[in-house]
Amino acid sequence: MLNNQIALFDVTDFEDEVIEKPDLDSYDYVIVAMSGGKDSLAAVLDLIEAGVPRSKIEMWHHSVDGRGDDANPLFDWPVTESYCEKLAEALGIPIYFSWKQGGLEGEMLREDAYTRPTSFETPDGTFQSGGDSGKKATRRKFPQLAASLSTRWCSAYLKVDPASKAITGQTRFAHKRTLFVTGERAEESSARSKYKTFEPHRTDRRHGRSKRHVDHYRPVHSWEEQQVWDIIERHRINPHPAYKLGWGRLSCMTCIFGSASQWASVKAIDPDRFERIASYEDEFGVTIHRTQSVRERVASAQPYDTLDPELVKVAMSTEYKEPIFVDDWKLPAGAFGESSGPT
């Protein structure tokens, strides 16, 4: 089942051509990186509207806190995994999880050690890759605010790398055409505005021995936020609870890009989790924001006024019990609000 893994940022040479939309009918597999957020949700709904058979589509969710016995809940929303599972079930699409063993917290605490293995689910079971090679290193600090994935290493190690290992670790993708779909939008940041809509994925080996053809497609890259909410409303999909609480972007609950108001809201919702983050800043001697600690940022901010106790219960539960399809669809409080995402 497992083959040799590629370097984290290895990319195949590709013809210098500009393609805005691929021939969707030409792919054997269509994989959507599903965070549970509005943009990845819009991407999968756009594929459905474009006529891609659901039998070809898979959702892949990267569990940033680890999963099962490997879980260290500190960063992500507790309800996210269950929300994604219920969403996939409702849409009739299979979902597979991947994760860095020990999660983001484990990688953050790495000290003179190899990065830990990656586990990934497949139709044939769960497998793992890595953890016994490379260079021993020490982190002992949070990922830092930057567009660069080497500095903002949480995305590289907890999302990009697990997806790559899950592709290269499955022989079912050899001699096949695979489309890997993500939900980045140009409107989100100047860096993301420069992303290509369509390009070879870093795991592409169409000219290699495996003949593994993998393209990377960003179907909502040119969309404005209104278009994203429009397609979600059209399909009557209940948005992730974080949006209803006032968050404008679904990432980790304790995302390093969080605004002062978001950190104040985290403290209001889960003071113990907030204190764990603050204590790590004290221990490392390096803050997330570089110039202010999370305690200092919260001291000058107010939590969102949309933190309804019942919604908080939903967001902080590990089981999503709300309906996925709703007839009384409403734009959530966080729509068009603070995005507080990558630069």
C-alpha positions as CSV (number, residue, x, y, z in Angstrom):
1,M,0.0,0.0,0.0
2,L,2.7,2.5,0.9
3,N,5.2,3.8,-1.6
4,N,8.2,6.1,-1.2
5,Q,7.3,9.5,0.1
6,I,8.1,12.8,-1.7
7,A,9.8,15.8,-0.2
8,L,7.3,18.3,1.3
9,F,7.6,20.9,-1.3
10,D,8.7,18.9,-4.4
11,V,6.9,20.0,-7.5
12,T,6.9,18.5,-11.0
13,D,7.9,20.6,-14.0
14,F,4.8,21.5,-15.9
15,E,4.1,23.0,-19.3
16,D,3.8,26.8,-19.1
17,E,0.2,27.1,-19.9
18,V,-2.7,28.8,-18.2
19,I,-5.8,26.8,-17.7
20,E,-8.6,28.3,-15.6
21,K,-10.9,25.2,-15.5
22,P,-9.9,21.6,-16.1
23,D,-12.0,19.0,-17.9
24,L,-13.7,17.6,-14.8
25,D,-14.9,14.6,-16.7
26,S,-11.4,13.4,-17.3
27,Y,-10.5,12.6,-13.7
28,D,-10.8,9.2,-11.9
29,Y,-10.7,10.8,-8.4
30,V,-11.7,14.3,-7.2
31,I,-10.4,15.0,-3.7
32,V,-11.6,18.0,-1.8
33,A,-9.6,19.3,1.2
34,M,-12.6,19.9,3.5
35,S,-12.0,22.1,6.5
36,G,-15.7,22.5,7.2
37,G,-15.4,26.1,6.4
38,K,-17.4,28.1,3.9
39,D,-14.8,28.1,1.1
40,S,-14.1,24.4,1.0
41,L,-17.8,23.8,1.3
42,A,-18.5,26.1,-1.7
43,A,-15.8,24.2,-3.7
44,V,-17.5,20.9,-3.2
45,L,-20.9,22.3,-4.0
46,D,-19.5,23.9,-7.1
47,L,-18.2,20.5,-8.2
48,I,-21.7,19.0,-7.6
49,E,-23.4,21.8,-9.6
50,A,-20.8,21.2,-12.4
51,G,-22.1,17.7,-12.7
52,V,-19.1,15.8,-11.1
53,P,-20.5,12.4,-10.0
54,R,-20.5,12.1,-6.2
55,S,-19.1,8.6,-6.6
56,K,-15.8,10.3,-7.9
57,I,-15.6,12.8,-5.1
58,E,-13.9,12.3,-1.7
59,M,-13.6,14.7,1.2
60,W,-10.3,14.8,3.1
61,H,-10.1,16.5,6.5
62,H,-6.8,17.2,8.2
63,S,-7.2,16.9,11.9
64,V,-4.8,19.5,13.3
65,D,-5.1,18.3,16.9
66,G,-4.5,14.7,15.9
67,R,-7.1,12.0,16.1
68,G,-8.2,9.2,18.4
69,D,-5.4,8.2,20.8
70,D,-3.1,10.7,19.0
71,A,-5.3,13.7,19.8
72,N,-4.2,16.7,21.8
73,P,-7.2,19.0,21.7
74,L,-5.9,22.6,22.0
75,F,-6.3,24.4,18.7
76,D,-9.3,23.2,16.6
77,W,-13.0,23.6,17.3
78,P,-14.2,20.5,19.1
79,V,-17.2,20.1,16.8
80,T,-15.4,20.4,13.5
81,E,-14.6,16.7,12.8
82,S,-18.2,15.7,13.6
83,Y,-19.6,18.5,11.5
84,C,-17.5,17.4,8.6
85,E,-18.6,13.8,9.0
86,K,-22.3,14.7,9.1
87,L,-21.8,17.0,6.1
88,A,-20.2,14.2,4.1
89,E,-22.9,11.8,5.1
90,A,-25.6,14.2,4.1
91,L,-24.0,14.9,0.7
92,G,-23.4,11.2,0.0
93,I,-19.7,11.6,-0.2
94,P,-17.0,9.6,1.6
95,I,-14.7,11.3,4.0
96,Y,-11.2,10.3,5.1
97,F,-9.1,11.9,7.9
98,S,-5.4,12.4,8.1
99,W,-3.3,13.8,11.0
100,K,0.1,14.3,12.4
101,Q,0.5,12.0,15.4
102,G,0.4,14.2,18.5
103,G,-1.2,17.0,16.5
104,L,-0.1,20.6,16.3
105,E,0.7,20.7,20.0
106,G,3.0,17.7,19.7
107,E,4.9,19.3,16.8
108,M,5.1,22.6,18.7
109,L,6.7,20.9,21.6
110,R,9.3,19.0,19.5
111,E,12.7,19.1,21.1
112,D,15.8,17.6,19.4
113,A,13.5,15.0,17.8
114,Y,12.2,13.9,14.4
115,T,8.8,15.1,13.4
116,R,6.2,12.5,14.3
117,P,4.5,10.1,11.8
118,T,1.5,11.0,9.8
119,S,-1.5,8.8,9.8
120,F,-4.1,8.7,7.0
121,E,-7.3,6.9,6.4
122,T,-8.0,5.1,3.1
123,P,-10.7,2.8,1.7
124,D,-8.4,-0.1,2.7
125,G,-7.7,1.0,6.3
126,T,-5.5,3.5,8.2
127,F,-1.8,3.7,7.4
128,Q,1.1,5.8,8.6
129,S,4.2,7.4,7.1
130,G,7.3,9.1,8.2
131,G,8.6,9.8,11.7
132,D,11.9,8.1,11.5
133,S,14.0,10.2,9.1
134,G,14.9,13.7,8.2
135,K,16.6,16.0,10.7
136,K,16.1,16.2,14.4
137,A,14.9,19.6,15.4
138,T,13.5,21.8,18.2
139,R,10.6,24.1,17.9
140,R,9.3,25.1,21.3
141,K,7.3,28.0,19.9
142,F,4.1,28.7,18.1
143,P,3.9,28.9,14.3
144,Q,4.6,32.5,13.5
145,L,2.4,35.0,11.5
146,A,3.6,34.9,7.9
147,A,2.6,34.0,4.4
148,S,5.6,31.7,4.2
149,L,4.7,28.1,5.1
150,S,8.2,27.5,6.5
151,T,7.5,30.2,9.1
152,R,3.7,29.5,9.4
153,W,4.6,25.8,9.7
154,C,1.2,24.7,11.0
155,S,-0.3,24.6,7.5
156,A,2.7,22.8,6.1
157,Y,3.0,20.1,8.7
158,L,-0.6,19.7,9.6
159,K,-2.3,20.1,6.3
160,V,-0.1,20.2,3.2
161,D,2.2,17.3,4.2
162,P,-0.5,14.9,5.4
163,A,-2.4,15.4,2.2
164,S,0.8,14.7,0.2
165,K,1.6,11.6,2.2
166,A,-1.9,10.3,1.8
167,I,-1.7,10.6,-2.0
168,T,1.8,9.2,-2.4
169,G,1.1,6.5,0.1
170,Q,-1.8,5.0,-1.9
171,T,-1.2,2.9,-5.0
172,R,-4.7,3.4,-6.2
173,F,-3.6,6.8,-7.6
174,A,-0.9,5.3,-9.8
175,H,-1.8,5.3,-13.5
176,K,-4.9,7.4,-12.7
177,R,-5.9,11.0,-13.0
178,T,-6.6,12.8,-9.7
179,L,-7.9,16.3,-9.1
180,F,-7.0,17.8,-5.7
181,V,-9.4,20.7,-4.9
182,T,-8.9,23.4,-2.3
183,G,-10.9,26.5,-1.4
184,E,-8.4,29.4,-1.4
185,R,-9.8,32.7,-2.7
186,A,-7.9,35.7,-4.1
187,E,-10.1,38.0,-2.0
188,E,-8.6,36.6,1.2
189,S,-5.1,38.1,0.9
190,S,-2.5,39.5,-1.5
191,A,-0.5,36.3,-1.3
192,R,-3.5,34.1,-2.2
193,S,-4.5,36.4,-5.0
194,K,-1.3,35.2,-6.7
195,Y,-2.2,31.5,-6.5
196,K,-3.0,29.8,-9.8
197,T,-6.5,28.5,-10.4
198,F,-5.1,25.3,-11.9
199,E,-1.6,23.8,-11.7
200,P,0.1,20.5,-11.1
201,H,-0.1,19.3,-7.5
202,R,3.1,18.8,-5.6
203,T,2.6,15.0,-5.7
204,D,2.2,14.9,-9.5
205,R,4.4,12.2,-11.2
206,R,2.7,12.0,-14.6
207,H,6.1,11.5,-16.3
208,G,7.5,9.2,-13.6
209,R,7.3,5.5,-13.2
210,S,4.0,5.6,-11.3
211,K,2.3,7.8,-14.0
212,R,0.5,9.4,-11.1
213,H,-1.3,12.4,-12.6
214,V,-2.4,14.8,-9.9
215,D,-3.6,18.4,-10.7
216,H,-4.5,21.1,-8.1
217,Y,-7.7,23.1,-8.8
218,R,-9.0,26.1,-6.9
219,P,-12.6,26.5,-8.3
220,V,-13.6,29.4,-6.0
221,H,-10.4,31.3,-6.3
222,S,-12.0,34.3,-8.2
223,W,-15.2,34.3,-6.1
224,E,-16.2,37.1,-3.8
225,E,-17.6,36.1,-0.4
226,Q,-21.2,36.8,-1.5
227,Q,-20.9,34.1,-4.1
228,V,-19.7,31.7,-1.4
229,W,-22.7,32.3,0.8
230,D,-25.0,32.3,-2.2
231,I,-24.1,28.7,-3.2
232,I,-24.3,27.5,0.5
233,E,-27.8,29.1,0.7
234,R,-28.8,27.5,-2.6
235,H,-28.1,24.1,-1.2
236,R,-29.6,25.0,2.2
237,I,-26.4,23.9,4.1
238,N,-26.2,24.8,7.8
239,P,-22.9,26.6,8.2
240,H,-20.3,25.6,10.8
241,P,-21.3,26.9,14.3
242,A,-18.2,29.1,14.5
243,Y,-19.8,31.4,11.8
244,K,-22.9,31.8,13.9
245,L,-20.8,32.8,16.9
246,G,-19.3,35.7,14.9
247,W,-16.1,34.2,13.4
248,G,-15.7,35.3,9.7
249,R,-13.3,32.5,8.9
250,L,-13.2,28.9,9.9
251,S,-9.8,27.9,10.9
252,C,-8.6,26.7,14.3
253,M,-10.5,28.0,17.3
254,T,-7.2,29.3,18.6
255,C,-5.8,30.2,15.2
256,I,-2.5,32.2,15.3
257,F,-4.1,34.8,13.0
258,G,-7.0,35.4,15.4
259,S,-7.9,39.0,16.1
260,A,-7.9,40.5,19.6
261,S,-11.7,40.2,19.6
262,Q,-11.5,36.5,18.6
263,W,-9.0,35.8,21.4
264,A,-11.3,37.6,23.8
265,S,-14.1,35.4,22.5
266,V,-12.0,32.3,23.0
267,K,-11.3,33.3,26.6
268,A,-15.1,33.8,27.1
269,I,-16.0,30.4,25.6
270,D,-13.2,28.3,27.0
271,P,-11.0,30.0,29.6
272,D,-9.0,26.8,30.3
273,R,-7.9,26.5,26.7
274,F,-7.0,30.2,26.6
275,E,-4.9,29.8,29.6
276,R,-3.0,26.8,28.1
277,I,-2.1,29.0,25.1
278,A,-1.1,31.9,27.4
279,S,1.0,29.6,29.5
280,Y,2.9,28.2,26.5
281,E,3.7,31.8,25.5
282,D,5.2,32.4,29.0
283,E,7.1,29.1,28.8
284,F,8.5,29.7,25.3
285,G,9.3,33.3,25.9
286,V,8.0,33.9,22.4
287,T,4.5,35.2,21.8
288,I,2.2,34.4,18.9
289,H,1.7,38.0,17.9
290,R,5.4,38.9,18.4
291,T,4.7,42.3,20.0
292,Q,1.8,41.3,22.4
293,S,0.9,38.3,24.3
294,V,-2.6,36.9,24.0
295,R,-3.3,38.2,27.5
296,E,-2.3,41.7,26.5
297,R,-4.4,41.5,23.4
298,V,-7.5,40.4,25.3
299,A,-7.0,43.2,27.9
300,S,-7.8,45.7,25.2
301,A,-10.6,43.9,23.4
302,Q,-14.2,42.7,23.8
303,P,-15.6,39.3,22.9
304,Y,-18.2,39.1,20.2
305,D,-21.7,40.0,21.3
306,T,-23.1,37.0,19.4
307,L,-21.8,34.3,21.8
308,D,-25.2,32.7,22.4
309,P,-24.9,30.0,25.1
310,E,-26.8,27.5,23.1
311,L,-24.6,28.1,20.0
312,V,-21.5,27.8,22.3
313,K,-22.7,24.4,23.4
314,V,-23.0,23.2,19.8
315,A,-19.5,24.5,18.9
316,M,-17.8,23.1,21.9
317,S,-19.4,19.6,21.6
318,T,-17.6,16.7,19.9
319,E,-20.8,15.5,18.3
320,Y,-22.7,17.7,15.9
321,K,-26.4,17.1,16.4
322,E,-27.9,19.9,14.3
323,P,-29.4,19.3,10.9
324,I,-27.2,19.8,7.8
325,F,-30.0,20.9,5.5
326,V,-32.2,23.7,6.9
327,D,-35.3,25.3,5.3
328,D,-35.0,28.5,7.3
329,W,-31.4,29.3,6.1
330,K,-30.0,32.5,7.5
331,L,-26.8,34.3,6.9
332,P,-24.6,33.7,10.0
333,A,-23.4,36.5,12.2
334,G,-19.8,36.1,11.1
335,A,-20.5,36.6,7.4
336,F,-18.5,39.5,5.9
337,G,-16.9,40.0,9.3
338,E,-13.3,39.6,10.6
339,S,-11.4,37.1,8.4
340,S,-8.1,37.3,10.3
341,G,-6.4,34.8,8.0
342,P,-3.1,34.4,6.3
343,T,-1.5,37.5,4.7
